[in-house]
Amino acid sequence: MSADPLEKQEKYPREVLEKYFGPHANGKDAQELFQKFPDEYHSMRREYLGPTKSDDLKELLASKQPPELTGEDLAARAKFSLADVKRFLVAESTGRKADNIMALSAEDRETLRRAALTYGLPLPQRTPPATQPPAPVIPEKPTEPIPEKYRVKFNYPVGAKATPSGLLKMAEAFARIEAAEAAAAKEAADQEMLAKAGLRRTPDGKFERIAQPAEGDGGTK
């Protein structure tokens, strides 16, 4: 009777597989097998445990035909070697600042992406961070009564109101005007005091005596 072609054909005796990979296997035996016969180790492990993701990936890559490289592909490879691409991929996966893909120019990032694809190492697609829309500007409402001194100074009608920010600007303007008026009043008082003493202030900040008219000058005849 012929063997069922759909039945899994085992290459190694079951007891041998159990010895190295079974639930009661000695890890030292598996390690020794791996060191002496790595190909047999992987083959036996695959048969007992099934293919790993790494095995599947190797088979997938091996099954692909070499791509037909265009002139742009070759230029990309000339700029970024396989080692370069791997270095950038490691930096991307570990967050290492050196060899950060985003530090490249947009043109170089596209060239790196093209080179990576020709090597079978597609770069991860970065999702741009979601930008928050600006918060809507809510217009202020005039809810604050204008103090009497501001109302009189700026000629507002009785009972007028202002927005909080408008009231703050009003207070700042009032303070500036008050300071300017106080400085002007002080200057006028200083000038009057100097005049009584027969002095005046020169432009350079010094004092000089005011020339007195000669006796008889300006008098009535």
Buried (B, 14 or more C-beta within 10 A) or exposed (E): EEEEEEEEEEEBEEEBBEBBBEEEBEEEEBEEBBEEEEEBBBEBBEBBEEEEEEEEEEEEEEEEEEEEEEEEBEBBBEEBEBEBBBBBBEBBEEEEEEBEBEEBEEEBBEBBBBBBBBBBEEBEEEEEEEEEEEEEEEEEEEEBEBBEEBBEBBEBEEEEEBBEEBBEEBEEEBEEEEEEEEEEEEEEEEEEEBEEEEBEEEEEEEEEEEEEEEEEEEEEE
